[in-house]
Amino acid sequence: MEKEKIDRINFLAKKKKAEGLSEAEIEEQKALYEEYLEGYRKNLRSTLGSTVIERPDGTRERLEKKK
């Protein structure tokens, strides 16, 4: 996510605490949060997908998604 969008999220959060947001700003904030979370989740899945567990006996296995 671009730095400008993160700055905008932070600005809207501060404004919400200080004076409240208009309906348009609330919708913008929701969209920005969703975009941020989507990127965060994608990055986390990528990191976990390349994580390997090494057992005490020396065997290695990749993490698998819980069922």
mmCIF file of the N, C-alpha and C atoms, coordinates in Angstrom:
data_MODEL
# 
_entry.id   MODEL 
# 
loop_
_atom_site.group_PDB 
_atom_site.id 
_atom_site.type_symbol 
_atom_site.label_atom_id 
_atom_site.label_alt_id 
_atom_site.label_comp_id 
_atom_site.label_asym_id 
_atom_site.label_entity_id 
_atom_site.label_seq_id 
_atom_site.pdbx_PDB_ins_code 
_atom_site.Cartn_x 
_atom_site.Cartn_y 
_atom_site.Cartn_z 
_atom_site.occupancy 
_atom_site.B_iso_or_equiv 
_atom_site.pdbx_formal_charge 
_atom_site.auth_seq_id 
_atom_site.auth_comp_id 
_atom_site.auth_asym_id 
_atom_site.auth_atom_id 
_atom_site.pdbx_PDB_model_num 
ATOM 1   N N  . MET A 1 1  ? 0.855   -1.169  0.000  1.00 0.00 ? 1  MET A N  1 
ATOM 2   C CA . MET A 1 1  ? 0.000   0.000   0.000  1.00 0.00 ? 1  MET A CA 1 
ATOM 3   C C  . MET A 1 1  ? 0.904   1.236   0.000  1.00 0.00 ? 1  MET A C  1 
ATOM 4   N N  . GLU A 1 2  ? 0.496   2.237   -0.743 1.00 0.00 ? 2  GLU A N  1 
ATOM 5   C CA . GLU A 1 2  ? 1.291   3.457   -0.866 1.00 0.00 ? 2  GLU A CA 1 
ATOM 6   C C  . GLU A 1 2  ? 1.277   4.259   0.436  1.00 0.00 ? 2  GLU A C  1 
ATOM 7   N N  . LYS A 1 3  ? 2.351   4.968   0.660  1.00 0.00 ? 3  LYS A N  1 
ATOM 8   C CA . LYS A 1 3  ? 2.500   5.792   1.865  1.00 0.00 ? 3  LYS A CA 1 
ATOM 9   C C  . LYS A 1 3  ? 1.385   6.831   1.963  1.00 0.00 ? 3  LYS A C  1 
ATOM 10  N N  . GLU A 1 4  ? 0.959   7.385   0.840  1.00 0.00 ? 4  GLU A N  1 
ATOM 11  C CA . GLU A 1 4  ? -0.093  8.407   0.854  1.00 0.00 ? 4  GLU A CA 1 
ATOM 12  C C  . GLU A 1 4  ? -1.404  7.844   1.410  1.00 0.00 ? 4  GLU A C  1 
ATOM 13  N N  . LYS A 1 5  ? -1.709  6.606   1.050  1.00 0.00 ? 5  LYS A N  1 
ATOM 14  C CA . LYS A 1 5  ? -2.952  5.996   1.535  1.00 0.00 ? 5  LYS A CA 1 
ATOM 15  C C  . LYS A 1 5  ? -2.865  5.710   3.033  1.00 0.00 ? 5  LYS A C  1 
ATOM 16  N N  . ILE A 1 6  ? -1.709  5.265   3.493  1.00 0.00 ? 6  ILE A N  1 
ATOM 17  C CA . ILE A 1 6  ? -1.531  5.025   4.927  1.00 0.00 ? 6  ILE A CA 1 
ATOM 18  C C  . ILE A 1 6  ? -1.630  6.336   5.691  1.00 0.00 ? 6  ILE A C  1 
ATOM 19  N N  . ASP A 1 7  ? -1.036  7.390   5.144  1.00 0.00 ? 7  ASP A N  1 
ATOM 20  C CA . ASP A 1 7  ? -1.151  8.708   5.768  1.00 0.00 ? 7  ASP A CA 1 
ATOM 21  C C  . ASP A 1 7  ? -2.608  9.158   5.834  1.00 0.00 ? 7  ASP A C  1 
ATOM 22  N N  . ARG A 1 8  ? -3.361  8.867   4.781  1.00 0.00 ? 8  ARG A N  1 
ATOM 23  C CA . ARG A 1 8  ? -4.778  9.248   4.756  1.00 0.00 ? 8  ARG A CA 1 
ATOM 24  C C  . ARG A 1 8  ? -5.572  8.465   5.811  1.00 0.00 ? 8  ARG A C  1 
ATOM 25  N N  . ILE A 1 9  ? -5.266  7.183   5.962  1.00 0.00 ? 9  ILE A N  1 
ATOM 26  C CA . ILE A 1 9  ? -5.919  6.380   7.000  1.00 0.00 ? 9  ILE A CA 1 
ATOM 27  C C  . ILE A 1 9  ? -5.655  7.000   8.368  1.00 0.00 ? 9  ILE A C  1 
ATOM 28  N N  . ASN A 1 10 ? -4.402  7.349   8.621  1.00 0.00 ? 10 ASN A N  1 
ATOM 29  C CA . ASN A 1 10 ? -4.045  7.943   9.908  1.00 0.00 ? 10 ASN A CA 1 
ATOM 30  C C  . ASN A 1 10 ? -4.725  9.292   10.113 1.00 0.00 ? 10 ASN A C  1 
ATOM 31  N N  . PHE A 1 11 ? -4.792  10.096  9.064  1.00 0.00 ? 11 PHE A N  1 
ATOM 32  C CA . PHE A 1 11 ? -5.459  11.392  9.167  1.00 0.00 ? 11 PHE A CA 1 
ATOM 33  C C  . PHE A 1 11 ? -6.936  11.224  9.517  1.00 0.00 ? 11 PHE A C  1 
ATOM 34  N N  . LEU A 1 12 ? -7.598  10.311  8.819  1.00 0.00 ? 12 LEU A N  1 
ATOM 35  C CA . LEU A 1 12 ? -9.019  10.087  9.070  1.00 0.00 ? 12 LEU A CA 1 
ATOM 36  C C  . LEU A 1 12 ? -9.261  9.544   10.478 1.00 0.00 ? 12 LEU A C  1 
ATOM 37  N N  . ALA A 1 13 ? -8.355  8.696   10.970 1.00 0.00 ? 13 ALA A N  1 
ATOM 38  C CA . ALA A 1 13 ? -8.504  8.160   12.328 1.00 0.00 ? 13 ALA A CA 1 
ATOM 39  C C  . ALA A 1 13 ? -8.374  9.279   13.364 1.00 0.00 ? 13 ALA A C  1 
ATOM 40  N N  . LYS A 1 14 ? -7.412  10.174  13.161 1.00 0.00 ? 14 LYS A N  1 
ATOM 41  C CA . LYS A 1 14 ? -7.237  11.298  14.093 1.00 0.00 ? 14 LYS A CA 1 
ATOM 42  C C  . LYS A 1 14 ? -8.431  12.243  14.035 1.00 0.00 ? 14 LYS A C  1 
ATOM 43  N N  . LYS A 1 15 ? -8.908  12.500  12.816 1.00 0.00 ? 15 LYS A N  1 
ATOM 44  C CA . LYS A 1 15 ? -10.050 13.390  12.657 1.00 0.00 ? 15 LYS A CA 1 
ATOM 45  C C  . LYS A 1 15 ? -11.302 12.796  13.290 1.00 0.00 ? 15 LYS A C  1 
ATOM 46  N N  . LYS A 1 16 ? -11.462 11.478  13.163 1.00 0.00 ? 16 LYS A N  1 
ATOM 47  C CA . LYS A 1 16 ? -12.624 10.801  13.740 1.00 0.00 ? 16 LYS A CA 1 
ATOM 48  C C  . LYS A 1 16 ? -12.644 10.978  15.256 1.00 0.00 ? 16 LYS A C  1 
ATOM 49  N N  . LYS A 1 17 ? -11.478 10.875  15.888 1.00 0.00 ? 17 LYS A N  1 
ATOM 50  C CA . LYS A 1 17 ? -11.401 11.050  17.336 1.00 0.00 ? 17 LYS A CA 1 
ATOM 51  C C  . LYS A 1 17 ? -11.624 12.495  17.748 1.00 0.00 ? 17 LYS A C  1 
ATOM 52  N N  . ALA A 1 18 ? -11.113 13.419  16.941 1.00 0.00 ? 18 ALA A N  1 
ATOM 53  C CA . ALA A 1 18 ? -11.162 14.839  17.304 1.00 0.00 ? 18 ALA A CA 1 
ATOM 54  C C  . ALA A 1 18 ? -12.530 15.468  17.052 1.00 0.00 ? 18 ALA A C  1 
ATOM 55  N N  . GLU A 1 19 ? -13.074 15.279  15.855 1.00 0.00 ? 19 GLU A N  1 
ATOM 56  C CA . GLU A 1 19 ? -14.300 16.006  15.508 1.00 0.00 ? 19 GLU A CA 1 
ATOM 57  C C  . GLU A 1 19 ? -15.350 15.195  14.775 1.00 0.00 ? 19 GLU A C  1 
ATOM 58  N N  . GLY A 1 20 ? -15.049 13.970  14.425 1.00 0.00 ? 20 GLY A N  1 
ATOM 59  C CA . GLY A 1 20 ? -16.008 13.148  13.702 1.00 0.00 ? 20 GLY A CA 1 
ATOM 60  C C  . GLY A 1 20 ? -15.793 13.230  12.193 1.00 0.00 ? 20 GLY A C  1 
ATOM 61  N N  . LEU A 1 21 ? -16.415 12.317  11.489 1.00 0.00 ? 21 LEU A N  1 
ATOM 62  C CA . LEU A 1 21 ? -16.259 12.239  10.038 1.00 0.00 ? 21 LEU A CA 1 
ATOM 63  C C  . LEU A 1 21 ? -17.598 12.412  9.340  1.00 0.00 ? 21 LEU A C  1 
ATOM 64  N N  . SER A 1 22 ? -17.534 12.922  8.115  1.00 0.00 ? 22 SER A N  1 
ATOM 65  C CA . SER A 1 22 ? -18.740 13.010  7.293  1.00 0.00 ? 22 SER A CA 1 
ATOM 66  C C  . SER A 1 22 ? -19.030 11.617  6.723  1.00 0.00 ? 22 SER A C  1 
ATOM 67  N N  . GLU A 1 23 ? -20.189 11.447  6.130  1.00 0.00 ? 23 GLU A N  1 
ATOM 68  C CA . GLU A 1 23 ? -20.560 10.158  5.545  1.00 0.00 ? 23 GLU A CA 1 
ATOM 69  C C  . GLU A 1 23 ? -19.564 9.739   4.458  1.00 0.00 ? 23 GLU A C  1 
ATOM 70  N N  . ALA A 1 24 ? -19.151 10.696  3.627  1.00 0.00 ? 24 ALA A N  1 
ATOM 71  C CA . ALA A 1 24 ? -18.191 10.392  2.556  1.00 0.00 ? 24 ALA A CA 1 
ATOM 72  C C  . ALA A 1 24 ? -16.853 9.952   3.139  1.00 0.00 ? 24 ALA A C  1 
ATOM 73  N N  . GLU A 1 25 ? -16.430 10.589  4.214  1.00 0.00 ? 25 GLU A N  1 
ATOM 74  C CA . GLU A 1 25 ? -15.167 10.233  4.836  1.00 0.00 ? 25 GLU A CA 1 
ATOM 75  C C  . GLU A 1 25 ? -15.244 8.860   5.514  1.00 0.00 ? 25 GLU A C  1 
ATOM 76  N N  . ILE A 1 26 ? -16.395 8.546   6.069  1.00 0.00 ? 26 ILE A N  1 
ATOM 77  C CA . ILE A 1 26 ? -16.585 7.224   6.680  1.00 0.00 ? 26 ILE A CA 1 
ATOM 78  C C  . ILE A 1 26 ? -16.458 6.136   5.621  1.00 0.00 ? 26 ILE A C  1 
ATOM 79  N N  . GLU A 1 27 ? -17.082 6.344   4.478  1.00 0.00 ? 27 GLU A N  1 
ATOM 80  C CA . GLU A 1 27 ? -16.997 5.372   3.380  1.00 0.00 ? 27 GLU A CA 1 
ATOM 81  C C  . GLU A 1 27 ? -15.563 5.260   2.869  1.00 0.00 ? 27 GLU A C  1 
ATOM 82  N N  . GLU A 1 28 ? -14.876 6.390   2.747  1.00 0.00 ? 28 GLU A N  1 
ATOM 83  C CA . GLU A 1 28 ? -13.480 6.379   2.299  1.00 0.00 ? 28 GLU A CA 1 
ATOM 84  C C  . GLU A 1 28 ? -12.625 5.611   3.297  1.00 0.00 ? 28 GLU A C  1 
ATOM 85  N N  . GLN A 1 29 ? -12.847 5.833   4.583  1.00 0.00 ? 29 GLN A N  1 
ATOM 86  C CA . GLN A 1 29 ? -12.078 5.159   5.615  1.00 0.00 ? 29 GLN A CA 1 
ATOM 87  C C  . GLN A 1 29 ? -12.289 3.643   5.554  1.00 0.00 ? 29 GLN A C  1 
ATOM 88  N N  . LYS A 1 30 ? -13.533 3.229   5.389  1.00 0.00 ? 30 LYS A N  1 
ATOM 89  C CA . LYS A 1 30 ? -13.835 1.797   5.286  1.00 0.00 ? 30 LYS A CA 1 
ATOM 90  C C  . LYS A 1 30 ? -13.117 1.167   4.093  1.00 0.00 ? 30 LYS A C  1 
ATOM 91  N N  . ALA A 1 31 ? -13.152 1.849   2.953  1.00 0.00 ? 31 ALA A N  1 
ATOM 92  C CA . ALA A 1 31 ? -12.503 1.327   1.746  1.00 0.00 ? 31 ALA A CA 1 
ATOM 93  C C  . ALA A 1 31 ? -10.990 1.241   1.934  1.00 0.00 ? 31 ALA A C  1 
ATOM 94  N N  . LEU A 1 32 ? -10.408 2.265   2.556  1.00 0.00 ? 32 LEU A N  1 
ATOM 95  C CA . LEU A 1 32 ? -8.962  2.261   2.790  1.00 0.00 ? 32 LEU A CA 1 
ATOM 96  C C  . LEU A 1 32 ? -8.568  1.165   3.770  1.00 0.00 ? 32 LEU A C  1 
ATOM 97  N N  . TYR A 1 33 ? -9.349  0.983   4.843  1.00 0.00 ? 33 TYR A N  1 
ATOM 98  C CA . TYR A 1 33 ? -9.079  -0.085  5.803  1.00 0.00 ? 33 TYR A CA 1 
ATOM 99  C C  . TYR A 1 33 ? -9.132  -1.449  5.121  1.00 0.00 ? 33 TYR A C  1 
ATOM 100 N N  . GLU A 1 34 ? -10.146 -1.649  4.294  1.00 0.00 ? 34 GLU A N  1 
ATOM 101 C CA . GLU A 1 34 ? -10.303 -2.931  3.615  1.00 0.00 ? 34 GLU A CA 1 
ATOM 102 C C  . GLU A 1 34 ? -9.119  -3.207  2.693  1.00 0.00 ? 34 GLU A C  1 
ATOM 103 N N  . GLU A 1 35 ? -8.694  -2.192  1.964  1.00 0.00 ? 35 GLU A N  1 
ATOM 104 C CA . GLU A 1 35 ? -7.541  -2.348  1.074  1.00 0.00 ? 35 GLU A CA 1 
ATOM 105 C C  . GLU A 1 35 ? -6.279  -2.660  1.879  1.00 0.00 ? 35 GLU A C  1 
ATOM 106 N N  . TYR A 1 36 ? -6.111  -1.972  2.996  1.00 0.00 ? 36 TYR A N  1 
ATOM 107 C CA . TYR A 1 36 ? -4.948  -2.196  3.854  1.00 0.00 ? 36 TYR A CA 1 
ATOM 108 C C  . TYR A 1 36 ? -4.951  -3.623  4.402  1.00 0.00 ? 36 TYR A C  1 
ATOM 109 N N  . LEU A 1 37 ? -6.094  -4.066  4.913  1.00 0.00 ? 37 LEU A N  1 
ATOM 110 C CA . LEU A 1 37 ? -6.186  -5.414  5.473  1.00 0.00 ? 37 LEU A CA 1 
ATOM 111 C C  . LEU A 1 37 ? -5.971  -6.491  4.421  1.00 0.00 ? 37 LEU A C  1 
ATOM 112 N N  . GLU A 1 38 ? -6.473  -6.255  3.219  1.00 0.00 ? 38 GLU A N  1 
ATOM 113 C CA . GLU A 1 38 ? -6.282  -7.213  2.133  1.00 0.00 ? 38 GLU A CA 1 
ATOM 114 C C  . GLU A 1 38 ? -4.794  -7.382  1.829  1.00 0.00 ? 38 GLU A C  1 
ATOM 115 N N  . GLY A 1 39 ? -4.066  -6.287  1.752  1.00 0.00 ? 39 GLY A N  1 
ATOM 116 C CA . GLY A 1 39 ? -2.628  -6.351  1.513  1.00 0.00 ? 39 GLY A CA 1 
ATOM 117 C C  . GLY A 1 39 ? -1.886  -7.018  2.660  1.00 0.00 ? 39 GLY A C  1 
ATOM 118 N N  . TYR A 1 40 ? -2.303  -6.707  3.885  1.00 0.00 ? 40 TYR A N  1 
ATOM 119 C CA . TYR A 1 40 ? -1.678  -7.302  5.068  1.00 0.00 ? 40 TYR A CA 1 
ATOM 120 C C  . TYR A 1 40 ? -1.871  -8.818  5.073  1.00 0.00 ? 40 TYR A C  1 
ATOM 121 N N  . ARG A 1 41 ? -3.092  -9.249  4.811  1.00 0.00 ? 41 ARG A N  1 
ATOM 122 C CA . ARG A 1 41 ? -3.389  -10.690 4.795  1.00 0.00 ? 41 ARG A CA 1 
ATOM 123 C C  . ARG A 1 41 ? -2.617  -11.405 3.689  1.00 0.00 ? 41 ARG A C  1 
ATOM 124 N N  . LYS A 1 42 ? -2.529  -10.779 2.525  1.00 0.00 ? 42 LYS A N  1 
ATOM 125 C CA . LYS A 1 42 ? -1.800  -11.367 1.403  1.00 0.00 ? 42 LYS A CA 1 
ATOM 126 C C  . LYS A 1 42 ? -0.333  -11.547 1.768  1.00 0.00 ? 42 LYS A C  1 
ATOM 127 N N  . ASN A 1 43 ? 0.241   -10.532 2.387  1.00 0.00 ? 43 ASN A N  1 
ATOM 128 C CA . ASN A 1 43 ? 1.639   -10.604 2.797  1.00 0.00 ? 43 ASN A CA 1 
ATOM 129 C C  . ASN A 1 43 ? 1.844   -11.690 3.854  1.00 0.00 ? 43 ASN A C  1 
ATOM 130 N N  . LEU A 1 44 ? 0.945   -11.777 4.817  1.00 0.00 ? 44 LEU A N  1 
ATOM 131 C CA . LEU A 1 44 ? 1.048   -12.789 5.868  1.00 0.00 ? 44 LEU A CA 1 
ATOM 132 C C  . LEU A 1 44 ? 0.944   -14.196 5.287  1.00 0.00 ? 44 LEU A C  1 
ATOM 133 N N  . ARG A 1 45 ? 0.009   -14.407 4.370  1.00 0.00 ? 45 ARG A N  1 
ATOM 134 C CA . ARG A 1 45 ? -0.126  -15.730 3.738  1.00 0.00 ? 45 ARG A CA 1 
ATOM 135 C C  . ARG A 1 45 ? 1.147   -16.099 2.980  1.00 0.00 ? 45 ARG A C  1 
ATOM 136 N N  . SER A 1 46 ? 1.738   -15.135 2.306  1.00 0.00 ? 46 SER A N  1 
ATOM 137 C CA . SER A 1 46 ? 2.973   -15.374 1.572  1.00 0.00 ? 46 SER A CA 1 
ATOM 138 C C  . SER A 1 46 ? 4.099   -15.759 2.523  1.00 0.00 ? 46 SER A C  1 
ATOM 139 N N  . THR A 1 47 ? 4.202   -15.043 3.625  1.00 0.00 ? 47 THR A N  1 
ATOM 140 C CA . THR A 1 47 ? 5.239   -15.332 4.605  1.00 0.00 ? 47 THR A CA 1 
ATOM 141 C C  . THR A 1 47 ? 5.042   -16.723 5.206  1.00 0.00 ? 47 THR A C  1 
ATOM 142 N N  . LEU A 1 48 ? 3.816   -17.029 5.600  1.00 0.00 ? 48 LEU A N  1 
ATOM 143 C CA . LEU A 1 48 ? 3.546   -18.337 6.189  1.00 0.00 ? 48 LEU A CA 1 
ATOM 144 C C  . LEU A 1 48 ? 3.713   -19.462 5.170  1.00 0.00 ? 48 LEU A C  1 
ATOM 145 N N  . GLY A 1 49 ? 3.434   -19.178 3.904  1.00 0.00 ? 49 GLY A N  1 
ATOM 146 C CA . GLY A 1 49 ? 3.579   -20.180 2.861  1.00 0.00 ? 49 GLY A CA 1 
ATOM 147 C C  . GLY A 1 49 ? 5.018   -20.578 2.613  1.00 0.00 ? 49 GLY A C  1 
ATOM 148 N N  . SER A 1 50 ? 5.951   -19.712 2.959  1.00 0.00 ? 50 SER A N  1 
ATOM 149 C CA . SER A 1 50 ? 7.358   -20.040 2.760  1.00 0.00 ? 50 SER A CA 1 
ATOM 150 C C  . SER A 1 50 ? 8.062   -20.401 4.069  1.00 0.00 ? 50 SER A C  1 
ATOM 151 N N  . THR A 1 51 ? 7.283   -20.554 5.139  1.00 0.00 ? 51 THR A N  1 
ATOM 152 C CA . THR A 1 51 ? 7.847   -20.908 6.437  1.00 0.00 ? 51 THR A CA 1 
ATOM 153 C C  . THR A 1 51 ? 8.002   -22.420 6.543  1.00 0.00 ? 51 THR A C  1 
ATOM 154 N N  . VAL A 1 52 ? 9.154   -22.836 7.062  1.00 0.00 ? 52 VAL A N  1 
ATOM 155 C CA . VAL A 1 52 ? 9.447   -24.259 7.223  1.00 0.00 ? 52 VAL A CA 1 
ATOM 156 C C  . VAL A 1 52 ? 9.733   -24.525 8.695  1.00 0.00 ? 52 VAL A C  1 
ATOM 157 N N  . ILE A 1 53 ? 9.184   -25.630 9.207  1.00 0.00 ? 53 ILE A N  1 
ATOM 158 C CA . ILE A 1 53 ? 9.436   -26.047 10.580 1.00 0.00 ? 53 ILE A CA 1 
ATOM 159 C C  . ILE A 1 53 ? 10.481  -27.160 10.548 1.00 0.00 ? 53 ILE A C  1 
ATOM 160 N N  . GLU A 1 54 ? 11.514  -26.995 11.358 1.00 0.00 ? 54 GLU A N  1 
ATOM 161 C CA . GLU A 1 54 ? 12.533  -28.039 11.449 1.00 0.00 ? 54 GLU A CA 1 
ATOM 162 C C  . GLU A 1 54 ? 12.342  -28.772 12.772 1.00 0.00 ? 54 GLU A C  1 
ATOM 163 N N  . ARG A 1 55 ? 12.114  -30.052 12.695 1.00 0.00 ? 55 ARG A N  1 
ATOM 164 C CA . ARG A 1 55 ? 11.878  -30.890 13.869 1.00 0.00 ? 55 ARG A CA 1 
ATOM 165 C C  . ARG A 1 55 ? 13.217  -31.258 14.523 1.00 0.00 ? 55 ARG A C  1 
ATOM 166 N N  . PRO A 1 56 ? 13.181  -31.688 15.779 1.00 0.00 ? 56 PRO A N  1 
ATOM 167 C CA . PRO A 1 56 ? 14.427  -32.070 16.462 1.00 0.00 ? 56 PRO A CA 1 
ATOM 168 C C  . PRO A 1 56 ? 15.194  -33.191 15.760 1.00 0.00 ? 56 PRO A C  1 
ATOM 169 N N  . ASP A 1 57 ? 14.483  -34.066 15.025 1.00 0.00 ? 57 ASP A N  1 
ATOM 170 C CA . ASP A 1 57 ? 15.176  -35.157 14.321 1.00 0.00 ? 57 ASP A CA 1 
ATOM 171 C C  . ASP A 1 57 ? 15.775  -34.702 12.987 1.00 0.00 ? 57 ASP A C  1 
ATOM 172 N N  . GLY A 1 58 ? 15.619  -33.419 12.647 1.00 0.00 ? 58 GLY A N  1 
ATOM 173 C CA . GLY A 1 58 ? 16.223  -32.877 11.432 1.00 0.00 ? 58 GLY A CA 1 
ATOM 174 C C  . GLY A 1 58 ? 15.287  -32.807 10.242 1.00 0.00 ? 58 GLY A C  1 
ATOM 175 N N  . THR A 1 59 ? 14.110  -33.391 10.348 1.00 0.00 ? 59 THR A N  1 
ATOM 176 C CA . THR A 1 59 ? 13.172  -33.321 9.227  1.00 0.00 ? 59 THR A CA 1 
ATOM 177 C C  . THR A 1 59 ? 12.585  -31.915 9.146  1.00 0.00 ? 59 THR A C  1 
ATOM 178 N N  . ARG A 1 60 ? 12.261  -31.534 7.945  1.00 0.00 ? 60 ARG A N  1 
ATOM 179 C CA . ARG A 1 60 ? 11.697  -30.219 7.705  1.00 0.00 ? 60 ARG A CA 1 
ATOM 180 C C  . ARG A 1 60 ? 10.354  -30.372 7.004  1.00 0.00 ? 60 ARG A C  1 
ATOM 181 N N  . GLU A 1 61 ? 9.402   -29.526 7.397  1.00 0.00 ? 61 GLU A N  1 
ATOM 182 C CA . GLU A 1 61 ? 8.095   -29.569 6.734  1.00 0.00 ? 61 GLU A CA 1 
ATOM 183 C C  . GLU A 1 61 ? 7.517   -28.156 6.654  1.00 0.00 ? 61 GLU A C  1 
ATOM 184 N N  . ARG A 1 62 ? 6.782   -27.928 5.603  1.00 0.00 ? 62 ARG A N  1 
ATOM 185 C CA . ARG A 1 62 ? 6.143   -26.635 5.414  1.00 0.00 ? 62 ARG A CA 1 
ATOM 186 C C  . ARG A 1 62 ? 4.883   -26.541 6.276  1.00 0.00 ? 62 ARG A C  1 
ATOM 187 N N  . LEU A 1 63 ? 4.523   -25.333 6.629  1.00 0.00 ? 63 LEU A N  1 
ATOM 188 C CA . LEU A 1 63 ? 3.259   -25.121 7.336  1.00 0.00 ? 63 LEU A CA 1 
ATOM 189 C C  . LEU A 1 63 ? 2.113   -25.416 6.389  1.00 0.00 ? 63 LEU A C  1 
ATOM 190 N N  . GLU A 1 64 ? 1.071   -26.002 6.916  1.00 0.00 ? 64 GLU A N  1 
ATOM 191 C CA . GLU A 1 64 ? -0.119  -26.280 6.108  1.00 0.00 ? 64 GLU A CA 1 
ATOM 192 C C  . GLU A 1 64 ? -1.295  -25.550 6.718  1.00 0.00 ? 64 GLU A C  1 
ATOM 193 N N  . LYS A 1 65 ? -2.248  -25.216 5.880  1.00 0.00 ? 65 LYS A N  1 
ATOM 194 C CA . LYS A 1 65 ? -3.451  -24.550 6.336  1.00 0.00 ? 65 LYS A CA 1 
ATOM 195 C C  . LYS A 1 65 ? -4.269  -25.504 7.182  1.00 0.00 ? 65 LYS A C  1 
ATOM 196 N N  . LYS A 1 66 ? -4.758  -25.017 8.336  1.00 0.00 ? 66 LYS A N  1 
ATOM 197 C CA . LYS A 1 66 ? -5.584  -25.866 9.193  1.00 0.00 ? 66 LYS A CA 1 
ATOM 198 C C  . LYS A 1 66 ? -6.903  -26.157 8.505  1.00 0.00 ? 66 LYS A C  1 
ATOM 199 N N  . LYS A 1 67 ? -7.431  -27.327 8.778  1.00 0.00 ? 67 LYS A N  1 
ATOM 200 C CA . LYS A 1 67 ? -8.687  -27.727 8.152  1.00 0.00 ? 67 LYS A CA 1 
ATOM 201 C C  . LYS A 1 67 ? -9.839  -27.522 9.069  1.00 0.00 ? 67 LYS A C  1 
# 
